[in-house]
Every structure is written in structure tokens, then in C-alpha cells.
Amino acid sequence: MTSLLILLSPDEHVRERMAATQAPGVAYAVVSARDVVHTGTFGTDGDGKPVTASTPFLWGSVSKPVTATLAMTLAKSGELRLDAPVVSYLPAFRLKEPGAERITVRQLLNQTSGIPTSLTLTDQFDPGRRPLATIPDFATISAVSEPGAEHHYSSLNYLALSAVIEQVTGKPFADVLRTRLLEPLGMKGAITAPSDRLPPGHRYVFGQPVAMDSPYDAAGVGYGYLGGTLQDAIAFAQAQLGAAPKVLDSDLLTELHRGETPAGEGLEYGLGWRRWPLKNFGVDSDQPVVWHGGAVAGYQAAIMLLPSQDRAVVVLQNAYGTFQEPQLLDTAFGLTTLLAGGEPTPSKASISYPAALAGFVALALLLVVLLAFSIQRAIHPRRPRRLWRLALSLLLLGGLATILAWFLPRALGLELDQLVLWAPDLAWLVNTILGLIVLLAAAQVVLTARQRQVRPRTTDAGARLTGQ
């Protein structure tokens, strides 16, 4: 019965999730420390070729536990002190307010530095960018809590950690990662540079996956732009289960996986890993699941460890969208539930995405109607228009533009120019609406100017009374 569960149910589950998410390609595996229990590859890559165990994917924030593992090996060798202040390695490290001098390397690892969730310094696509070069820019970032006080997940922590590793070793982060961790673990197909071959990923446009060339942040290998094949992900997962004791000993793994800080009710974050109880995956058990998911534009990934069962699940998918993330994660979550003997319960599709699309389309159509009406009135002006009405119109249009261009992207944790990567359909609609707002504002100015050139009509009686 167990063998049927291992050999059949996972494939069925993955196929169901592919149909639900329309992900074009998926590669996954169930492994133990010593064996590959089962693998499955489905669909095609962005070039239309069948997905295989050798197809490369980007891993997104699954990069973080890899970087944390590298940091722990450096700590074990005495090159890095986890409880040392970051400024002891990077004297130029500052935040906008005082207090950065108290942030430790460990607090970067467990995300308690107080550095906020922000994409202002991440997802920049200069192929020559390196982590060390970004450190002066941290002075523009405002902390959201005191160091060590609270957990705030932020890729900036791992960007700073990558810079620390560069400073400690005197070498580019990607080179250190490859020579000190990836190669010893046999991760030969790992992607650590923009020049490494990668097929197009997919982003969702009006609910449909569309191929895209995923941009690459050369400074972001440590927080989100590491990639590799299913074989590479398997090697890393098995090492986390204890398959490579000469590289990662049991004490090191225990410290990596231990929940160090609360990250929600019953949830913890360790050194680069989330630690949740199995009951969060629909199984009546407090056994820990040590896991991390990740995504960049075009790709999504997850590694789920069940250390007490000597099992791990690896899932790589070549599609991602901000609004589709819960459904994409359900592929890995459901496999974890199956592995623990439970019944997967997929997340319900959110109505926020279609509602947002419908709302923006309706707003764009309304602005088109108002623009046409304003142009028609400007061509055939009837009576003078009061200036206060123009001022009110411009104020309302300016407020709407501010909400769309500033508040909306930040509500999603993005800048406006980054919205096109993560939700391109919304980005295009927002930019279309902003363009219509500009045209409508210009039309309102022209309309007012034209109408104020029209002299008020007078009756014959009124003309006689005024002597005209």
C-alpha cells in the first residue's frame, strides 16, 4: 500500500496541480538521504522541449537555505562568526536610522535584523552587479524594528549576507558558493551567473502562462537567483537529510533546521529555513516540516524536508505569478501531505486577481468614455466653466494616479516598474489607466480654456436693460 502511495499518488497529484495552475513544465522528486525514491518530469520548458531531470530552473528564495548552509560551513571553519556585528565585516553597512551597528550575522540569517521587506535594492539586472557594491545603498533603507526584536522576512538580509561572505573570503559570492558548497555536493548544473543557460520561464497574463526570458540579478544569487536542475535540487535536499556528512555534519544541520524565531502562530524561522508543524499541511501531527519556497519572474520552486521520516520533496516549476503563488505552492504542499499519509486540500483560487482585472478594465473603459465626452465638449463648447471645477477634476485625477502609481505597487511589495515582472497584465492596465488620466487631465484643461472663451448668451430684454 505504501509503495502505491509513493509510486502513483504523487504523479496524479502533480498532474492535477499542473492542470489547475496551467504550469507548462514541472520536475519533482521524493528522496531519502541515500535514495531517490521517485521522480517525475512533465510538460515542456520555455523552448518547447520536454522537461527532464537535466532541465534548468531558477529557484527563487530556495537560494536562501543554500546561502545559509554556505554561511554555516564558513562558521564551522572559523572564517565567519554568526554573532559578530555585520559592521565588523562591512564597516560601510548602515541603515537610514541609527542601530545598524547592532545587527549581527545571525540576525541576517534568521531574518530578525529589522530590515524590511523591500525590492528597492533587489531584482536589479546589471550583469556586473555584486553584493558588496550594494552595501552603501542600504543607508536609504529604514528599519521596521530593533535588531533581534521581530521576524521580518526580507531578501535584503541575504543580499547583505552575500556581501559579508564576499568580504570574508575576498572572492565573488558566486565563486565561493560554487567551490565551497555546490561542487562538493555534486550540484554540477547549478546556475550562478547570467551567462548560464536557462530556457524561458512563464508569467501569467490574464490567467494564461506566457513565455518570457527571465531577467537575472547577478548580485542576487544568495537571495533568489540561484538555479539548477532537478538533479541539483535532489543533491541539496539529500545533503540536508545527512547524505554528505563530510560537508555538512549533523550538528551543523541541527542548527540550520532549528526554529530560532517565531514567524507566526505556531510557525518558526531557522537559519534560512521555515519550520512548520505537519498539522499546517492537513496532517494531525506536530512533526516538523523544514522547508522553503521561492520564486522569481518565470519560475517557482520548493524544497520540503521531513527529517524525522528521512524524506524530502523537491518541486521545480517554470511558471510564476504573484496571484497564482498559493496554487503553485500547493504542488509541493500536497506532496508533503501525501508523504505524511494525509489527503491534500488545495487552496481555493482567490477572487482578488479576476476582481482586480475586471475593476481595472472597467476603470479604463470609464476613463475612455470621460475622455471622449471631454473632447466632444471641447470641440463644441457651450458655456464658460468655473476654474474651481477644473481644479477639482485635476485633484481627483491626481489622487487616482497617485494611488495607482505609488500605493498599489507598494501594497504588493513592489515598485511600479517591477510590477510588469510579477503581474504584467495588471502593470499594463495600470499604465494604460495612467496614460488615460494624463490625456483626460489635458482634455479638461483644454475644455476649460475653450469654454472660458465663450461669451455668455443674453436675452433681448437683458440686452435692452444693459443698454446694448
Beta strands, then each sheet from edge to edge (+ up, - down):
strand 1: 25-31
strand 2: 36-43
strand 3: 57-58
strand 4: 201-205
strand 5: 208-212
strand 6: 227-228
strand 7: 261-262
strand 8: 268-269
strand 9: 274-277
strand 10: 288-296
strand 11: 299-306
strand 12: 311-317
sheet 1: 2+ 1- 12+ 11- 10+ 9- 8+ 7-
sheet 2: 3+ 6-
sheet 3: 4+ 5-
end
